[in-house]
Amino acid sequence: MFYSEDLVEEIRTKNDIVDVISGYVKLQRKGSSYFGLCPFHNEKSASFSVSPQKQMYYCFGCGAGGNVFTFLMEYEHYSFPEALKVLADRAGIALPEQEMNEEMKRQQNLRSQILDLNKMAAKYFYYQLRSERGAAGMKYLKDRKLDDETIHRFGLGYANKYSDDLYRYLKGKNISDELLAKSGLMQVDERKGMYDKFWNRVIFPIMDVNGKVIGFGGRVMGDGKPKYLNSPETVVFDKSRNLYGLHFARTSRKKQLLICEGYMDVISLHQAGFTNAVASLGTALTSQHASLIKRYTDEVILTYDSDEAGVRAALRAIPLLKEAGVNAKVLDMRPYKDPDEFIKALGAEEFRKRIDEAQNSFLFETDVLQKSYDMNDPQGKTAFYEEVASKLMRFELELERENYIEAVAGRYGVSMESLRKMVNRMALKGMNVAKAAPARSARTEKEAGILKSQKLLLTWLIEYPCLYRSVRQYLKPEDFTGDIYCTVARLLFEQYDNGESNPARIIDYFTEPEDQSRAAALFHSTLSVESTAEMEKAFRETLRKILEHSLDERSAKLDPADMEGLQKLIQDRKKLSEISRIHVEFQ
C-alpha cells in the first residue's frame, strides 16, 4: 500500500534511531555519535556508529547503513510496510486502511483462508504424529536421531495411512470443497472424487520467512513412490521463491547460509547447532532463490550431496549465485553422502572444520573440469589448461584475475607465466581485449577517486550546511557521477533550497535496502586533516575535482556542431580558476 511521504516522515521522526537501535545493540556515546559492535558482521572493536543528528547509522567495517526503517528491514528482514507498521505501532500512530478493489479483496481473502487452512492441517498432522496412529512416523524420526525438541521446533507431523483422513477432518470443520481444491492439500479425481494429497507420510510443514505455514513436504513410510512429495503451487506457495528453514536461519546472525538439498539435512544441521542451514523445496536452486538469499547474506556454502547429482547441482547453482552477487563456497563431505550422514558419523565439530575448509567455487569448478581430461596425456593436459584459461578471462578486474591465475598455477603445477600468456593469447584472438585491461584499470582507479571526492563533499554538506552556498555556485546535481550519487545530490540540494536538512529522509527515497546502505555511505566519508586551513584547502580541491570531471564528461559527449553547448562549456570552465579563491569557514 502507498503511504504519503508526510506520514512516513512523521513515523520516522517519532522513532529516534538511537532509542530503537539501543534495543538491539549496546551503544556508547563518543562525541556527537554512539558506537557499538555491528550486528551485521562479526567484529571485536566497535565500528558501528549511530548519529542522532543525522538520524542514521553506518558501519565503517562492513558498510551497512541507513535510517531507522533500513535498520529494521536489515536486522529483522522486514519488508518496508512491515517495518513501517512496527514503528507506527511503537509511536502510537494508526496507519490508514488500504483501499482495495473487488479482485484484490478476493485474492487477499483467499490467501488468508488458505493460510488458516494450512495452520489447521499442520496442527492436525502434529497431533497425529503423537498419537498411536503416528507410531510409524515417530519411529522413523527417532531412528534418524532427531530429539523431541527438534521435532517440536520444526512442527513435524504425520499423515496416517488412510487417504481421506484429513479430508474428513476438514469437512467436519465446514470447509468447502472449492477451498480445499485450491489449498493444495487435496487431490481431485473424476472417478475417486477428492482425497488427501498426503497420506502415509511424515510431514514437514514449510514456512515463509515470517513463520506462516505456506505448504507441506511429505516423506513416504516404506518403499512407496515418490519418496518425497511437496505441495503444489498455490496463491501462498511458490517453491522457486521460498527456502526451507529460512524463517529460522534469517535470525541466526551467522555470516553465511548453508545451502542443503533436503529437509532432513536442514533439520539435522539445526539440531547440531548450525542454525543457518536452508534448502530448496524439491527443486534445483533458481535465480529467484539466489535473489532471496542475497537479501540475507553475501556468502553461502553449498552443502549438497557428494554424489554426481550433488556435484551437478552445485555447478548449476554457482553461476546463479554469482549473478545475484553472492559468493559461493563448496563443502567437501566425502566419504559421506550428505550433512546428515556426516554429522552422525563424525559430529558437529568436524563438520565445522569442513565449513572452515570449504572450497572456493571457481577452484571447485576447475577440479570437476579436470576429471574430464586425461592429465597423463600432453594433449589432454593442454586442452584442460586452455579451458581453464578461457574461464579465467571472465574476471574483469586485473588483480582478481591475477589472483586466480596464481591459485590455478599452484594447484595444477603449471607456471604462472605460461598460464598468463595463454590467457592473454586467447584474449588477443578476440575472446577478450587484453590490451584494454591496463587502460580500464587506470580508468577505474580514476573513477573511484572521483566517487570518493563526491562522497566526501556530500558528507561535508551534511555536517557543515554553511558550505552549500559555495557549492551551489559551482555544482548542479547532474555534475555528480552515477545514478545514486546524482539522486542523493538532487534530493539534498532540494532540501537546502527549501531550508531543510534531513539526510534520514533522503534514505526513504530508495526502496531496496542495498541502495539505502549505499546512500547512507555517502554521508559517512572521513578525511584526516590537522587544521582548519587544511580542511579549507581539501574542500577547494574536492570541489575542483568534481567540477573538472563533470566538464570533461560533458566535453567528450558534446556534438561539435552544438555551438551553444560549446559556449556554455567554455563559460563553466572559467569557474575552475575561481575555486582557488573561495574562502569558507567550517562551523
RODREN-413146 format. One record per residue (C-alpha): residue number from 1; residue in three letters; x, z, y. Coordinates in steps of 0.02 Angstrom, whole numbers. Example, Ala and Ser with C-alpha at 12.3 -4.5 7.8 and 13.67 -1.06 7.14 Angstrom:
! residues 2
SITE, 1, ALA, 615, 390, -225
SITE, 2, SER, 684, 357, -53
This chain:
! residues 587
SITE, 1, MET, 0, 0, 0
SITE, 2, PHE, 58, -37, 178
SITE, 3, TYR, 83, 114, 291
SITE, 4, SER, 111, 96, 477
SITE, 5, GLU, 286, 121, 546
SITE, 6, ASP, 222, 262, 654
SITE, 7, LEU, 155, 356, 502
SITE, 8, VAL, 316, 330, 404
SITE, 9, GLU, 416, 391, 554
SITE, 10, GLU, 303, 543, 576
SITE, 11, ILE, 331, 592, 394
SITE, 12, ARG, 518, 566, 409
SITE, 13, THR, 536, 668, 569
SITE, 14, LYS, 438, 813, 492
SITE, 15, ASN, 556, 821, 344
SITE, 16, ASP, 726, 874, 410
SITE, 17, ILE, 856, 792, 299
SITE, 18, VAL, 966, 948, 290
SITE, 19, ASP, 818, 1053, 230
SITE, 20, VAL, 767, 925, 99
SITE, 21, ILE, 940, 892, 29
SITE, 22, SER, 982, 1078, 27
SITE, 23, GLY, 852, 1093, -110
SITE, 24, TYR, 962, 983, -220
SITE, 25, VAL, 1140, 1005, -156
SITE, 26, LYS, 1233, 1160, -95
SITE, 27, LEU, 1285, 1117, 83
SITE, 28, GLN, 1408, 1199, 201
SITE, 29, ARG, 1418, 1167, 387
SITE, 30, LYS, 1579, 1088, 452
SITE, 31, GLY, 1572, 1043, 635
SITE, 32, SER, 1414, 947, 676
SITE, 33, SER, 1380, 895, 494
SITE, 34, TYR, 1352, 976, 325
SITE, 35, PHE, 1456, 939, 171
SITE, 36, GLY, 1433, 963, -16
SITE, 37, LEU, 1477, 889, -185
SITE, 38, CYS, 1399, 717, -203
SITE, 39, PRO, 1252, 716, -326
SITE, 40, PHE, 1277, 530, -361
SITE, 41, HIS, 1452, 537, -436
SITE, 42, ASN, 1570, 665, -509
SITE, 43, GLU, 1690, 742, -384
SITE, 44, LYS, 1788, 904, -360
SITE, 45, SER, 1806, 901, -170
SITE, 46, ALA, 1655, 882, -56
SITE, 47, SER, 1642, 708, 19
SITE, 48, PHE, 1452, 704, 34
SITE, 49, SER, 1401, 727, 217
SITE, 50, VAL, 1230, 758, 293
SITE, 51, SER, 1209, 732, 480
SITE, 52, PRO, 1065, 824, 566
SITE, 53, GLN, 1098, 719, 722
SITE, 54, LYS, 1083, 552, 633
SITE, 55, GLN, 960, 619, 502
SITE, 56, MET, 1063, 526, 374
SITE, 57, TYR, 1176, 564, 226
SITE, 58, TYR, 1332, 472, 172
SITE, 59, CYS, 1461, 497, 35
SITE, 60, PHE, 1637, 447, 84
SITE, 61, GLY, 1681, 443, -101
SITE, 62, CYS, 1553, 326, -180
SITE, 63, GLY, 1468, 250, -27
SITE, 64, ALA, 1293, 317, -63
SITE, 65, GLY, 1196, 338, 98
SITE, 66, GLY, 1029, 328, 185
SITE, 67, ASN, 892, 436, 259
SITE, 68, VAL, 778, 565, 180
SITE, 69, PHE, 672, 432, 94
SITE, 70, THR, 827, 349, 20
SITE, 71, PHE, 888, 515, -48
SITE, 72, LEU, 729, 549, -147
SITE, 73, MET, 723, 369, -208
SITE, 74, GLU, 902, 378, -270
SITE, 75, TYR, 902, 557, -336
SITE, 76, GLU, 729, 563, -413
SITE, 77, HIS, 720, 374, -443
SITE, 78, TYR, 556, 366, -349
SITE, 79, SER, 483, 207, -277
SITE, 80, PHE, 462, 210, -88
SITE, 81, PRO, 275, 251, -99
SITE, 82, GLU, 314, 394, -219
SITE, 83, ALA, 448, 465, -103
SITE, 84, LEU, 332, 445, 46
SITE, 85, LYS, 193, 539, -46
SITE, 86, VAL, 309, 684, -93
SITE, 87, LEU, 372, 702, 85
SITE, 88, ALA, 198, 682, 159
SITE, 89, ASP, 135, 823, 46
SITE, 90, ARG, 287, 928, 95
SITE, 91, ALA, 245, 905, 279
SITE, 92, GLY, 58, 929, 255
SITE, 93, ILE, 16, 751, 308
SITE, 94, ALA, -130, 664, 223
SITE, 95, LEU, -98, 482, 178
SITE, 96, PRO, -240, 358, 206
SITE, 97, GLU, -329, 292, 53
SITE, 98, GLN, -287, 115, 1
SITE, 99, GLU, -418, -18, 35
SITE, 100, MET, -442, -123, -122
SITE, 101, ASN, -546, -274, -164
SITE, 102, GLU, -653, -276, -321
SITE, 103, GLU, -519, -357, -431
SITE, 104, MET, -388, -229, -376
SITE, 105, LYS, -508, -88, -413
SITE, 106, ARG, -548, -162, -584
SITE, 107, GLN, -363, -178, -629
SITE, 108, GLN, -322, -3, -568
SITE, 109, ASN, -468, 69, -664
SITE, 110, LEU, -414, -23, -823
SITE, 111, ARG, -235, 40, -805
SITE, 112, SER, -297, 217, -781
SITE, 113, GLN, -414, 206, -932
SITE, 114, ILE, -277, 138, -1047
SITE, 115, LEU, -153, 270, -990
SITE, 116, ASP, -283, 404, -1028
SITE, 117, LEU, -318, 323, -1196
SITE, 118, ASN, -132, 318, -1239
SITE, 119, LYS, -118, 502, -1194
SITE, 120, MET, -263, 542, -1311
SITE, 121, ALA, -184, 439, -1451
SITE, 122, ALA, -14, 521, -1425
SITE, 123, LYS, -92, 694, -1441
SITE, 124, TYR, -185, 640, -1597
SITE, 125, PHE, -26, 570, -1680
SITE, 126, TYR, 67, 728, -1627
SITE, 127, TYR, -65, 835, -1713
SITE, 128, GLN, -67, 727, -1870
SITE, 129, LEU, 121, 748, -1895
SITE, 130, ARG, 100, 936, -1900
SITE, 131, SER, -48, 932, -2019
SITE, 132, GLU, -47, 915, -2209
SITE, 133, ARG, -81, 729, -2189
SITE, 134, GLY, 83, 711, -2093
SITE, 135, ALA, 194, 788, -2227
SITE, 136, ALA, 274, 620, -2270
SITE, 137, GLY, 313, 587, -2088
SITE, 138, MET, 385, 760, -2059
SITE, 139, LYS, 492, 745, -2216
SITE, 140, TYR, 561, 579, -2153
SITE, 141, LEU, 609, 654, -1984
SITE, 142, LYS, 686, 810, -2063
SITE, 143, ASP, 784, 700, -2185
SITE, 144, ARG, 851, 611, -2030
SITE, 145, LYS, 914, 784, -1973
SITE, 146, LEU, 800, 799, -1821
SITE, 147, ASP, 762, 977, -1768
SITE, 148, ASP, 593, 1043, -1710
SITE, 149, GLU, 645, 1046, -1527
SITE, 150, THR, 694, 862, -1529
SITE, 151, ILE, 535, 811, -1622
SITE, 152, HIS, 435, 904, -1491
SITE, 153, ARG, 537, 839, -1343
SITE, 154, PHE, 506, 658, -1389
SITE, 155, GLY, 323, 690, -1437
SITE, 156, LEU, 347, 613, -1609
SITE, 157, GLY, 191, 593, -1714
SITE, 158, TYR, 117, 516, -1870
SITE, 159, ALA, -19, 387, -1908
SITE, 160, ASN, -85, 425, -2082
SITE, 161, LYS, -116, 301, -2221
SITE, 162, TYR, -297, 261, -2176
SITE, 163, SER, -308, 107, -2065
SITE, 164, ASP, -467, 162, -1973
SITE, 165, ASP, -418, 343, -1940
SITE, 166, LEU, -376, 329, -1754
SITE, 167, TYR, -519, 208, -1727
SITE, 168, ARG, -647, 331, -1794
SITE, 169, TYR, -569, 472, -1692
SITE, 170, LEU, -577, 374, -1529
SITE, 171, LYS, -753, 310, -1563
SITE, 172, GLY, -801, 493, -1581
SITE, 173, LYS, -741, 512, -1401
SITE, 174, ASN, -863, 373, -1348
SITE, 175, ILE, -725, 245, -1313
SITE, 176, SER, -794, 68, -1307
SITE, 177, ASP, -731, -69, -1424
SITE, 178, GLU, -694, -176, -1270
SITE, 179, LEU, -572, -47, -1202
SITE, 180, LEU, -496, -16, -1373
SITE, 181, ALA, -463, -202, -1393
SITE, 182, LYS, -370, -206, -1226
SITE, 183, SER, -271, -48, -1261
SITE, 184, GLY, -153, -118, -1393
SITE, 185, LEU, -200, 24, -1511
SITE, 186, MET, -312, -86, -1619
SITE, 187, GLN, -307, -248, -1716
SITE, 188, VAL, -460, -360, -1709
SITE, 189, ASP, -502, -468, -1860
SITE, 190, GLU, -656, -577, -1878
SITE, 191, ARG, -678, -528, -2060
SITE, 192, LYS, -616, -346, -2059
SITE, 193, GLY, -675, -303, -1885
SITE, 194, MET, -572, -179, -1782
SITE, 195, TYR, -441, -68, -1862
SITE, 196, ASP, -288, 34, -1813
SITE, 197, LYS, -130, -54, -1756
SITE, 198, PHE, -25, 90, -1826
SITE, 199, TRP, -54, 170, -1995
SITE, 200, ASN, 61, 250, -2125
SITE, 201, ARG, 197, 261, -1993
SITE, 202, VAL, 299, 390, -1898
SITE, 203, ILE, 251, 364, -1716
SITE, 204, PHE, 370, 356, -1567
SITE, 205, PRO, 275, 368, -1401
SITE, 206, ILE, 351, 252, -1270
SITE, 207, MET, 351, 323, -1094
SITE, 208, ASP, 386, 247, -924
SITE, 209, VAL, 511, 324, -803
SITE, 210, ASN, 378, 446, -744
SITE, 211, GLY, 341, 509, -920
SITE, 212, LYS, 173, 421, -942
SITE, 213, VAL, 136, 353, -1116
SITE, 214, ILE, 128, 163, -1099
SITE, 215, GLY, 143, 113, -1283
SITE, 216, PHE, 200, 160, -1457
SITE, 217, GLY, 326, 115, -1589
SITE, 218, GLY, 298, 149, -1773
SITE, 219, ARG, 417, 163, -1921
SITE, 220, VAL, 332, 124, -2086
SITE, 221, MET, 336, 250, -2229
SITE, 222, GLY, 404, 167, -2385
SITE, 223, ASP, 452, -16, -2402
SITE, 224, GLY, 311, -94, -2302
SITE, 225, LYS, 339, -233, -2177
SITE, 226, PRO, 378, -241, -2036
SITE, 227, LYS, 493, -90, -2042
SITE, 228, TYR, 467, -56, -1855
SITE, 229, LEU, 311, -105, -1760
SITE, 230, ASN, 283, -97, -1571
SITE, 231, SER, 128, -100, -1463
SITE, 232, PRO, 83, -273, -1397
SITE, 233, GLU, 99, -302, -1211
SITE, 234, THR, -44, -232, -1108
SITE, 235, VAL, -79, -203, -924
SITE, 236, VAL, 29, -46, -936
SITE, 237, PHE, 162, -101, -1062
SITE, 238, ASP, 292, -237, -1037
SITE, 239, LYS, 432, -217, -1163
SITE, 240, SER, 552, -326, -1064
SITE, 241, ARG, 540, -209, -913
SITE, 242, ASN, 549, -39, -997
SITE, 243, LEU, 682, 57, -1093
SITE, 244, TYR, 651, 191, -1223
SITE, 245, GLY, 715, 361, -1167
SITE, 246, LEU, 740, 312, -984
SITE, 247, HIS, 623, 449, -922
SITE, 248, PHE, 750, 574, -990
SITE, 249, ALA, 909, 476, -959
SITE, 250, ARG, 873, 446, -774
SITE, 251, THR, 892, 632, -739
SITE, 252, SER, 1046, 659, -848
SITE, 253, ARG, 1165, 646, -698
SITE, 254, LYS, 1291, 553, -808
SITE, 255, LYS, 1388, 413, -726
SITE, 256, GLN, 1337, 284, -856
SITE, 257, LEU, 1197, 242, -977
SITE, 258, LEU, 1223, 220, -1164
SITE, 259, ILE, 1126, 67, -1223
SITE, 260, CYS, 1069, 77, -1405
SITE, 261, GLU, 969, -34, -1520
SITE, 262, GLY, 833, 81, -1584
SITE, 263, TYR, 727, 237, -1563
SITE, 264, MET, 822, 342, -1690
SITE, 265, ASP, 989, 305, -1610
SITE, 266, VAL, 923, 365, -1441
SITE, 267, ILE, 845, 521, -1516
SITE, 268, SER, 999, 566, -1618
SITE, 269, LEU, 1111, 544, -1466
SITE, 270, HIS, 998, 653, -1358
SITE, 271, GLN, 996, 787, -1492
SITE, 272, ALA, 1187, 782, -1494
SITE, 273, GLY, 1192, 808, -1306
SITE, 274, PHE, 1207, 627, -1248
SITE, 275, THR, 1051, 629, -1140
SITE, 276, ASN, 1096, 467, -1052
SITE, 277, ALA, 1052, 357, -1203
SITE, 278, VAL, 916, 222, -1194
SITE, 279, ALA, 862, 74, -1299
SITE, 280, SER, 768, -89, -1276
SITE, 281, LEU, 599, -96, -1360
SITE, 282, GLY, 613, -208, -1511
SITE, 283, THR, 686, -350, -1410
SITE, 284, ALA, 856, -407, -1351
SITE, 285, LEU, 914, -346, -1181
SITE, 286, THR, 837, -453, -1044
SITE, 287, SER, 882, -490, -863
SITE, 288, GLN, 736, -378, -814
SITE, 289, HIS, 813, -237, -916
SITE, 290, ALA, 979, -267, -828
SITE, 291, SER, 895, -258, -657
SITE, 292, LEU, 808, -97, -710
SITE, 293, ILE, 973, -23, -769
SITE, 294, LYS, 1055, -68, -602
SITE, 295, ARG, 931, 49, -515
SITE, 296, TYR, 1009, 196, -605
SITE, 297, THR, 1191, 155, -636
SITE, 298, ASP, 1333, 31, -610
SITE, 299, GLU, 1407, 58, -783
SITE, 300, VAL, 1342, 52, -960
SITE, 301, ILE, 1419, 75, -1131
SITE, 302, LEU, 1345, -36, -1266
SITE, 303, THR, 1324, 65, -1424
SITE, 304, TYR, 1249, -73, -1530
SITE, 305, ASP, 1265, -80, -1719
SITE, 306, SER, 1440, -126, -1778
SITE, 307, ASP, 1374, -265, -1892
SITE, 308, GLU, 1370, -450, -1849
SITE, 309, ALA, 1196, -439, -1772
SITE, 310, GLY, 1254, -296, -1660
SITE, 311, VAL, 1405, -397, -1602
SITE, 312, ARG, 1293, -545, -1559
SITE, 313, ALA, 1176, -429, -1463
SITE, 314, ALA, 1323, -361, -1362
SITE, 315, LEU, 1386, -536, -1323
SITE, 316, ARG, 1212, -584, -1259
SITE, 317, ALA, 1196, -426, -1155
SITE, 318, ILE, 1366, -431, -1067
SITE, 319, PRO, 1334, -582, -953
SITE, 320, LEU, 1158, -520, -909
SITE, 321, LEU, 1228, -352, -855
SITE, 322, LYS, 1369, -433, -758
SITE, 323, GLU, 1246, -544, -666
SITE, 324, ALA, 1149, -388, -616
SITE, 325, GLY, 1309, -306, -551
SITE, 326, VAL, 1328, -184, -697
SITE, 327, ASN, 1498, -157, -778
SITE, 328, ALA, 1486, -151, -968
SITE, 329, LYS, 1600, -75, -1099
SITE, 330, VAL, 1579, -85, -1287
SITE, 331, LEU, 1593, 64, -1403
SITE, 332, ASP, 1676, 42, -1573
SITE, 333, MET, 1582, 141, -1707
SITE, 334, ARG, 1672, 72, -1859
SITE, 335, PRO, 1670, 114, -2002
SITE, 336, TYR, 1493, 173, -1966
SITE, 337, LYS, 1348, 59, -1926
SITE, 338, ASP, 1260, 147, -1783
SITE, 339, PRO, 1267, 304, -1672
SITE, 340, ASP, 1151, 400, -1789
SITE, 341, GLU, 1265, 373, -1940
SITE, 342, PHE, 1422, 406, -1838
SITE, 343, ILE, 1365, 573, -1769
SITE, 344, LYS, 1302, 633, -1937
SITE, 345, ALA, 1472, 592, -2012
SITE, 346, LEU, 1596, 641, -1876
SITE, 347, GLY, 1498, 741, -1748
SITE, 348, ALA, 1469, 735, -1561
SITE, 349, GLU, 1649, 771, -1507
SITE, 350, GLU, 1717, 620, -1599
SITE, 351, PHE, 1579, 513, -1525
SITE, 352, ARG, 1628, 575, -1352
SITE, 353, LYS, 1806, 519, -1387
SITE, 354, ARG, 1743, 346, -1435
SITE, 355, ILE, 1648, 340, -1269
SITE, 356, ASP, 1811, 377, -1176
SITE, 357, GLU, 1896, 238, -1277
SITE, 358, ALA, 1756, 110, -1252
SITE, 359, GLN, 1824, -65, -1237
SITE, 360, ASN, 1819, -174, -1082
SITE, 361, SER, 1683, -305, -1109
SITE, 362, PHE, 1798, -454, -1069
SITE, 363, LEU, 1926, -397, -1197
SITE, 364, PHE, 1785, -367, -1322
SITE, 365, GLU, 1730, -548, -1296
SITE, 366, THR, 1908, -613, -1322
SITE, 367, ASP, 1930, -507, -1478
SITE, 368, VAL, 1771, -582, -1551
SITE, 369, LEU, 1827, -756, -1496
SITE, 370, GLN, 1995, -734, -1583
SITE, 371, LYS, 1909, -718, -1751
SITE, 372, SER, 1850, -899, -1734
SITE, 373, TYR, 2029, -965, -1735
SITE, 374, ASP, 2169, -967, -1862
SITE, 375, MET, 2303, -870, -1768
SITE, 376, ASN, 2431, -914, -1902
SITE, 377, ASP, 2413, -1098, -1858
SITE, 378, PRO, 2503, -1151, -1696
SITE, 379, GLN, 2362, -1272, -1653
SITE, 380, GLY, 2229, -1138, -1682
SITE, 381, LYS, 2326, -1012, -1579
SITE, 382, THR, 2345, -1137, -1434
SITE, 383, ALA, 2159, -1177, -1440
SITE, 384, PHE, 2120, -991, -1430
SITE, 385, TYR, 2230, -967, -1277
SITE, 386, GLU, 2152, -1120, -1194
SITE, 387, GLU, 1978, -1050, -1216
SITE, 388, VAL, 2034, -879, -1151
SITE, 389, ALA, 2115, -966, -1001
SITE, 390, SER, 1951, -1053, -961
SITE, 391, LYS, 1865, -884, -963
SITE, 392, LEU, 1999, -809, -850
SITE, 393, MET, 1962, -940, -718
SITE, 394, ARG, 1789, -864, -692
SITE, 395, PHE, 1868, -719, -598
SITE, 396, GLU, 1862, -774, -416
SITE, 397, LEU, 1968, -631, -347
SITE, 398, GLU, 2152, -671, -373
SITE, 399, LEU, 2200, -488, -401
SITE, 400, GLU, 2064, -464, -532
SITE, 401, ARG, 2116, -624, -620
SITE, 402, GLU, 2298, -568, -621
SITE, 403, ASN, 2249, -400, -695
SITE, 404, TYR, 2158, -485, -838
SITE, 405, ILE, 2298, -609, -867
SITE, 406, GLU, 2415, -460, -886
SITE, 407, ALA, 2295, -371, -1004
SITE, 408, VAL, 2267, -526, -1113
SITE, 409, ALA, 2452, -566, -1119
SITE, 410, GLY, 2495, -391, -1178
SITE, 411, ARG, 2353, -387, -1303
SITE, 412, TYR, 2390, -552, -1391
SITE, 413, GLY, 2578, -565, -1372
SITE, 414, VAL, 2592, -711, -1251
SITE, 415, SER, 2695, -712, -1091
SITE, 416, MET, 2602, -684, -928
SITE, 417, GLU, 2690, -833, -850
SITE, 418, SER, 2637, -952, -989
SITE, 419, LEU, 2457, -893, -980
SITE, 420, ARG, 2454, -903, -790
SITE, 421, LYS, 2522, -1082, -796
SITE, 422, MET, 2388, -1129, -921
SITE, 423, VAL, 2252, -1058, -807
SITE, 424, ASN, 2323, -1150, -656
SITE, 425, ARG, 2344, -1312, -752
SITE, 426, MET, 2162, -1307, -806
SITE, 427, ALA, 2111, -1270, -629
SITE, 428, LEU, 2205, -1421, -563
SITE, 429, LYS, 2111, -1530, -686
SITE, 430, GLY, 1951, -1491, -594
SITE, 431, MET, 1882, -1336, -680
SITE, 432, ASN, 1932, -1238, -526
SITE, 433, VAL, 2040, -1266, -370
SITE, 434, ALA, 2189, -1154, -393
SITE, 435, LYS, 2269, -1206, -229
SITE, 436, ALA, 2119, -1137, -135
SITE, 437, ALA, 2146, -963, -205
SITE, 438, PRO, 2280, -906, -80
SITE, 439, ALA, 2181, -978, 66
SITE, 440, ARG, 2022, -898, 2
SITE, 441, SER, 2115, -733, -19
SITE, 442, ALA, 2178, -740, 161
SITE, 443, ARG, 2007, -788, 224
SITE, 444, THR, 1926, -647, 125
SITE, 445, GLU, 2051, -523, 197
SITE, 446, LYS, 2015, -583, 374
SITE, 447, GLU, 1827, -573, 347
SITE, 448, ALA, 1846, -397, 277
SITE, 449, GLY, 1940, -348, 435
SITE, 450, ILE, 1801, -417, 546
SITE, 451, LEU, 1669, -323, 448
SITE, 452, LYS, 1770, -164, 465
SITE, 453, SER, 1777, -189, 654
SITE, 454, GLN, 1590, -219, 662
SITE, 455, LYS, 1557, -64, 558
SITE, 456, LEU, 1669, 40, 671
SITE, 457, LEU, 1581, -22, 828
SITE, 458, LEU, 1408, 16, 757
SITE, 459, THR, 1465, 193, 713
SITE, 460, TRP, 1532, 219, 889
SITE, 461, LEU, 1370, 157, 966
SITE, 462, ILE, 1275, 293, 873
SITE, 463, GLU, 1400, 431, 911
SITE, 464, TYR, 1433, 378, 1091
SITE, 465, PRO, 1275, 299, 1167
SITE, 466, CYS, 1368, 278, 1332
SITE, 467, LEU, 1461, 130, 1254
SITE, 468, TYR, 1305, 24, 1237
SITE, 469, ARG, 1305, -33, 1419
SITE, 470, SER, 1479, -106, 1399
SITE, 471, VAL, 1445, -181, 1227
SITE, 472, ARG, 1284, -265, 1284
SITE, 473, GLN, 1380, -362, 1418
SITE, 474, TYR, 1484, -450, 1288
SITE, 475, LEU, 1393, -449, 1121
SITE, 476, LYS, 1225, -502, 1052
SITE, 477, PRO, 1161, -454, 879
SITE, 478, GLU, 1197, -633, 824
SITE, 479, ASP, 1383, -601, 853
SITE, 480, PHE, 1383, -486, 702
SITE, 481, THR, 1427, -564, 533
SITE, 482, GLY, 1313, -563, 383
SITE, 483, ASP, 1127, -526, 368
SITE, 484, ILE, 1137, -337, 356
SITE, 485, TYR, 1262, -316, 499
SITE, 486, CYS, 1162, -433, 610
SITE, 487, THR, 997, -349, 565
SITE, 488, VAL, 1062, -173, 596
SITE, 489, ALA, 1138, -227, 762
SITE, 490, ARG, 974, -307, 815
SITE, 491, LEU, 873, -152, 772
SITE, 492, LEU, 998, -37, 857
SITE, 493, PHE, 1005, -144, 1014
SITE, 494, GLU, 815, -146, 1021
SITE, 495, GLN, 812, 43, 1009
SITE, 496, TYR, 935, 63, 1152
SITE, 497, ASP, 842, -65, 1258
SITE, 498, ASN, 685, 41, 1232
SITE, 499, GLY, 775, 203, 1274
SITE, 500, GLU, 781, 264, 1093
SITE, 501, SER, 922, 312, 974
SITE, 502, ASN, 859, 336, 796
SITE, 503, PRO, 976, 270, 659
SITE, 504, ALA, 874, 351, 519
SITE, 505, ARG, 726, 243, 569
SITE, 506, ILE, 833, 87, 551
SITE, 507, ILE, 858, 128, 366
SITE, 508, ASP, 670, 116, 338
SITE, 509, TYR, 678, -68, 384
SITE, 510, PHE, 762, -104, 217
SITE, 511, THR, 660, -93, 57
SITE, 512, GLU, 797, -88, -76
SITE, 513, PRO, 899, 73, -97
SITE, 514, GLU, 1058, -30, -113
SITE, 515, ASP, 1025, -110, 57
SITE, 516, GLN, 983, 60, 131
SITE, 517, SER, 1151, 129, 72
SITE, 518, ARG, 1241, -22, 144
SITE, 519, ALA, 1152, 1, 309
SITE, 520, ALA, 1192, 187, 312
SITE, 521, ALA, 1376, 148, 281
SITE, 522, LEU, 1379, 50, 445
SITE, 523, PHE, 1354, 213, 540
SITE, 524, HIS, 1490, 311, 450
SITE, 525, SER, 1653, 224, 488
SITE, 526, THR, 1805, 326, 541
SITE, 527, LEU, 1964, 292, 639
SITE, 528, SER, 2106, 415, 663
SITE, 529, VAL, 2164, 422, 845
SITE, 530, GLU, 2260, 558, 936
SITE, 531, SER, 2196, 539, 1114
SITE, 532, THR, 2054, 476, 1221
SITE, 533, ALA, 2167, 339, 1286
SITE, 534, GLU, 2198, 278, 1107
SITE, 535, MET, 2012, 284, 1074
SITE, 536, GLU, 1976, 178, 1227
SITE, 537, LYS, 2111, 54, 1177
SITE, 538, ALA, 2039, 43, 1000
SITE, 539, PHE, 1865, 13, 1071
SITE, 540, ARG, 1926, -133, 1179
SITE, 541, GLU, 2022, -209, 1034
SITE, 542, THR, 1874, -192, 916
SITE, 543, LEU, 1755, -271, 1042
SITE, 544, ARG, 1877, -414, 1072
SITE, 545, LYS, 1899, -448, 884
SITE, 546, ILE, 1711, -459, 856
SITE, 547, LEU, 1681, -574, 1004
SITE, 548, GLU, 1831, -684, 963
SITE, 549, HIS, 1773, -705, 783
SITE, 550, SER, 1598, -749, 839
SITE, 551, LEU, 1664, -880, 961
SITE, 552, ASP, 1774, -956, 826
SITE, 553, GLU, 1624, -968, 709
SITE, 554, ARG, 1517, -1049, 844
SITE, 555, SER, 1656, -1170, 887
SITE, 556, ALA, 1675, -1225, 705
SITE, 557, LYS, 1489, -1263, 693
SITE, 558, LEU, 1470, -1345, 865
SITE, 559, ASP, 1416, -1526, 872
SITE, 560, PRO, 1545, -1621, 978
SITE, 561, ALA, 1402, -1710, 1067
SITE, 562, ASP, 1324, -1543, 1120
SITE, 563, MET, 1394, -1533, 1296
SITE, 564, GLU, 1279, -1390, 1346
SITE, 565, GLY, 1335, -1288, 1196
SITE, 566, LEU, 1517, -1327, 1234
SITE, 567, GLN, 1498, -1270, 1413
SITE, 568, LYS, 1417, -1107, 1355
SITE, 569, LEU, 1560, -1080, 1232
SITE, 570, ILE, 1690, -1103, 1370
SITE, 571, GLN, 1599, -977, 1482
SITE, 572, ASP, 1589, -849, 1341
SITE, 573, ARG, 1774, -869, 1301
SITE, 574, LYS, 1813, -813, 1478
SITE, 575, LYS, 1738, -644, 1432
SITE, 576, LEU, 1884, -613, 1315
SITE, 577, SER, 2002, -586, 1460
SITE, 578, GLU, 1879, -468, 1544
SITE, 579, ILE, 1875, -349, 1396
SITE, 580, SER, 2051, -287, 1431
SITE, 581, ARG, 1990, -217, 1598
SITE, 582, ILE, 1845, -115, 1526
SITE, 583, HIS, 1852, 71, 1560
SITE, 584, VAL, 1738, 186, 1461
SITE, 585, GLU, 1728, 371, 1434
SITE, 586, PHE, 1687, 440, 1261
SITE, 587, GLN, 1567, 584, 1281
